[in-house]
Amino acid sequence: MNRIITLTLPGELIFARFASETAAKAALLLINSCDGGADDWKFTHAFELAVSEAFTNTVSYAQKPASPQPVTIDFIFEKQCLTVTIRDTNPPFSIETPAPDIESYPERGYGLLLMRTVMDTVTCARENGTNIISMSKQLNP
């Protein structure tokens, strides 16, 4: 049976750290509920970084500062796997953004690249006016 923890935060950048620290705690919860064998730091850091980037992108690029919309984060615990979904009702966006030209040292644009690098799967969907980013990682791949 899956267990789900749902967190709804105001869509403001000040809450990005709260979201990322909660992601790290969720990763540790999965590690502690299993027989171990995972690199605790690597697994928890992957979730902390990915959720931080996704939340920051959601509130920085898609929202109008005058009317921030809530962001809902689900942590879905499965045996040996943690999935996080981030939902918002901002305008649609595409996850198919090309990777930044690292050689030119751009100031922005690394978020999706980082999420794809540290997570096993990253998907994006738009359903009923809601953006849904879903990211998963196996505990012991």
C-alpha positions in Angstrom: 0.0 0.0 0.0 1.3 3.4 -0.9 1.4 6.2 1.7 1.0 9.8 0.6 1.9 13.0 2.4 0.4 16.1 0.9 1.8 19.6 1.5 0.2 22.8 0.2 2.4 25.9 0.4 1.8 29.5 -0.7 3.3 30.1 -4.1 6.0 32.4 -2.9 9.7 31.9 -3.2 10.2 32.3 0.5 8.7 28.8 0.9 11.2 27.0 -1.4 13.5 26.1 1.5 10.6 24.6 3.5 9.6 22.5 0.4 13.1 21.3 -0.1 13.8 20.5 3.5 10.5 18.6 3.7 11.6 16.6 0.6 14.8 15.6 2.4 12.9 14.5 5.4 10.5 12.4 3.2 13.6 10.7 1.6 15.0 9.9 5.0 11.6 8.5 6.1 11.7 6.1 3.1 15.3 5.1 3.9 14.5 4.5 7.5 11.4 2.4 6.6 13.5 0.0 4.4 16.3 -2.3 5.2 18.9 0.3 4.3 21.6 0.0 1.7 21.1 3.4 0.2 23.5 6.2 0.3 21.5 8.4 2.6 23.2 11.7 1.6 22.9 11.0 -2.1 19.3 10.0 -2.0 18.1 12.7 0.3 20.1 15.4 -1.5 18.6 14.4 -4.8 15.1 15.0 -3.5 16.1 18.2 -1.7 17.6 19.6 -4.9 14.9 18.4 -7.3 12.0 19.8 -5.2 13.9 23.1 -4.6 14.4 23.5 -8.4 10.8 22.5 -9.3 9.2 24.7 -6.6 11.5 27.7 -7.5 10.7 27.3 -11.2 7.0 27.1 -10.5 6.9 30.3 -8.4 9.5 32.3 -10.3 8.6 31.7 -13.9 4.9 31.0 -14.1 3.3 33.1 -11.4 2.3 36.7 -11.4 3.8 38.3 -8.2 0.6 40.1 -7.4 -1.4 36.9 -7.3 0.6 33.9 -6.2 -1.2 30.6 -6.4 -0.8 27.7 -4.0 1.6 24.9 -4.8 0.7 21.4 -3.8 3.4 18.8 -3.2 2.6 15.1 -2.8 5.2 12.7 -1.5 4.2 9.1 -2.5 6.0 6.4 -0.7 6.2 3.0 -2.4 8.4 0.0 -1.6 12.0 1.2 -2.4 10.7 4.2 -4.3 9.7 7.8 -3.6 7.8 9.9 -6.0 7.1 13.6 -5.6 4.4 15.5 -7.6 4.2 19.2 -7.7 1.0 20.7 -8.8 0.0 24.3 -9.6 -2.6 26.2 -11.6 -0.2 28.6 -13.3 -0.1 29.0 -17.1 1.2 25.9 -18.9 4.9 25.4 -19.6 7.0 22.8 -21.4 9.5 20.5 -19.7 11.1 19.9 -23.1 13.3 22.9 -22.7 16.8 22.3 -24.2 19.7 22.0 -21.8 21.6 25.2 -21.3 24.8 25.9 -23.1 27.1 25.3 -20.1 30.1 26.6 -22.0 28.5 30.1 -22.1 27.9 30.1 -18.3 24.3 31.3 -18.3 23.0 32.6 -15.0 19.7 30.7 -15.3 18.3 27.6 -16.9 19.8 24.8 -15.0 16.7 23.7 -13.0 15.4 21.0 -15.4 18.9 19.8 -16.2 19.5 19.3 -12.5 16.2 17.6 -11.9 16.8 15.2 -14.8 20.3 14.5 -13.5 19.5 13.5 -9.9 16.2 11.8 -10.4 15.4 8.5 -12.2 12.3 9.9 -13.9 10.9 13.4 -14.5 7.7 14.0 -16.3 5.4 17.0 -16.9 1.7 17.0 -17.7 -1.1 19.5 -17.9 -4.5 18.1 -16.7 -7.7 20.1 -16.1 -5.8 23.4 -15.9 -3.2 22.1 -13.6 0.6 21.7 -14.2 1.9 18.4 -12.8 5.6 17.7 -12.4 6.3 14.2 -11.3 9.8 13.0 -10.2 10.7 9.5 -8.9 13.8 7.8 -7.6 14.4 4.2 -6.6 16.1 3.7 -3.3 18.2 0.8 -4.4 18.4 0.9 -8.2 
